Amino acid sequence: MRVIVGYGNSLRGEDAFGVDCIKELEKCELKEIKLISTFQLTPEIVLELLEANEIIFIDACYSLENQYKLCCGISKQNNSNLTHHITPFNIITILNGAYKKYPKFYIYSMLTNSFDGILDIKLYNKSIKLTISQIII
């Protein structure tokens, strides 16, 4: 099963990118795809991912210079502490270590530094549409 996890804070401007992508995907007729929208990644989400053979994480990623650019990854942090900043890599590590599950995973991020509002709604929506078009090929 394919699982798509969009996460972010809809109260913090463009940080809502992952959540907004899930809202758009919910409008599509997707078969055998589970959609999860969440405020942030937590260890408990692993239970929702146990049947996944492919996981796609969607989030906003901080960047001062590349507003609205899309990337397919985030820098890997060398921090195994479970804190407020749990990354997709932490989630995959839990799946691997605790449950012996080894799904393929991908990360789609929109680069932004606007966490007070959406600065350019047209570019923001264009980024959502482009991300979705890459996911539902």
ABEGO torsion letter per residue (X at the ends): XBBBBBBEBAABEAAAAAAAAAAAAAABBBBGBBBBBBABBBAAAAAAAAABABBBBBBBBBBAAABGBBBAEBBBBBBABBBABBBAAAAAAAAAAAAGBBBBBBBBBBBBABAABBABAAAAAAAAAAAAAAAAX
